[in-house]
Amino acid sequence: MERKKLHVKKGDIVTVISGQDKGKKGKVLKALPKEGKIIVEGVNVVTKHKKARGPQDQGGIIHQEAPIYSSKVMLFCNNCGTGVRYGVKILADGEKIRYCKKCGETL
């Protein structure tokens, strides 16, 4: 199976551009490149009925984030205040940095 590459990574701040959670902003908690999906904090929250597995493990209804396709999100630029496209610059010391294509700010 071919490995897919995601445009976002764990720890990035992203904004949702389509779907039921459109306009929401959150941090990427986990990236799943094989499926092309990511888990974003506070986005696509589902209810799950969990069975008790012993006296110390409580059952009940829990709320947790489910994966969404990475194509539904854009990197968030604090300077612009919106989701933006980004470019990659290579610095003199060989380090790669991502920058906002709109304002030029480092992401």
C-alpha positions in Angstrom: 0.0 0.0 0.0 1.2 3.4 -0.9 1.9 5.9 1.9 -0.1 9.1 1.7 1.3 12.4 2.9 -0.8 14.8 4.9 -0.5 18.6 4.7 -0.9 18.9 8.4 0.8 17.3 11.4 0.2 16.6 15.0 0.1 19.9 17.1 -0.9 22.2 14.2 -3.8 24.6 14.7 -6.3 24.1 11.9 -9.7 25.4 10.8 -12.5 23.2 9.3 -13.5 24.4 5.8 -16.4 22.0 5.1 -18.9 19.7 6.7 -21.1 20.0 9.8 -18.2 21.5 11.9 -17.4 24.2 9.3 -15.7 27.3 10.9 -14.5 25.4 14.0 -10.9 25.8 15.0 -8.8 23.2 16.9 -5.5 21.5 17.5 -4.6 18.3 15.6 -4.4 15.5 18.2 -3.5 12.7 15.9 -2.6 12.2 12.2 -3.6 9.0 10.4 -1.8 9.1 7.1 -2.8 5.6 5.9 -6.4 6.6 5.9 -5.8 10.3 5.0 -7.6 11.4 8.2 -6.8 13.4 11.3 -8.4 13.8 14.7 -9.0 17.5 15.7 -9.7 18.7 19.3 -13.4 19.6 19.6 -14.3 18.7 16.0 -16.6 15.8 14.9 -17.5 14.8 18.5 -19.5 11.6 18.7 -21.3 9.9 21.5 -20.2 6.4 22.4 -21.9 3.9 24.7 -19.2 2.2 26.7 -19.8 -0.9 28.7 -18.4 -1.2 32.3 -15.4 -3.6 32.4 -15.1 -4.0 36.1 -15.7 -2.2 39.4 -13.1 0.5 38.8 -13.9 1.0 35.1 -17.1 2.9 34.8 -19.5 2.5 31.8 -21.8 5.1 30.4 -22.1 7.5 27.5 -18.8 9.2 26.6 -18.1 11.9 24.0 -14.9 11.6 21.9 -13.5 13.1 18.7 -13.7 10.9 15.6 -11.4 11.2 12.6 -12.2 13.6 9.7 -10.6 13.7 6.2 -7.5 16.0 6.2 -8.8 17.7 3.0 -11.6 19.3 5.1 -9.1 21.4 7.1 -6.7 24.3 6.4 -3.8 25.5 8.5 -4.7 28.4 10.7 -2.7 31.7 10.5 -2.9 33.8 13.7 -1.9 36.9 11.8 -4.6 36.5 9.1 -7.1 35.0 11.4 -8.3 32.4 8.8 -7.3 29.2 7.2 -4.5 29.7 4.7 -2.4 28.0 2.1 1.2 27.6 3.0 4.6 27.4 1.3 7.9 26.0 2.4 11.1 28.0 2.7 14.6 26.5 3.2 16.7 28.7 5.5 20.5 29.2 5.2 21.2 26.5 7.8 19.1 24.0 5.8 16.0 24.1 8.1 12.6 24.0 6.4 9.9 26.3 7.7 6.2 26.7 6.6 4.9 30.2 5.9 1.6 31.8 5.1 1.1 32.6 1.4 -1.2 35.5 2.3 0.9 37.5 4.8 4.3 35.7 4.8 4.1 34.9 8.5 5.9 31.8 9.8 3.4 29.1 10.8 
